[in-house]
Amino acid sequence: MTVAVTVSEKGLVLPEEIREKANLKNGDRVTVSEKNGVIVIKKARTIFDIAGSIKVSADFDTRISLLAAQKDIADEKLSRD
């Protein structure tokens, strides 16, 4: 799909149909790149998009859980002081 849009000092507005196809919502971040005069706009990936894509050992998972629990305990102590 090709649609003409106008660039202003406020930026560029993507048409609703294109935002829906790209699953873009208000507040989403995008990446903008240029190659050989072609501008490409992509939805930016977040840490949540890649969560679970790296296998870790159960031992590593346990250590991370313990560190998170220790941080929670420390935060709780600080909030009481």
Residue pairs with C-beta under 8 A, 6 or more apart in sequence:
1 17
1 18
1 21
3 15
3 17
3 18
5 12
5 13
5 14
5 15
6 12
6 13
14 22
14 24
14 41
19 25
22 43
23 43
24 30
24 43
28 43
28 44
29 43
29 44
29 46
30 41
30 42
30 43
30 44
31 41
31 42
31 43
31 44
32 39
32 40
32 41
33 39
33 40
33 42
34 40
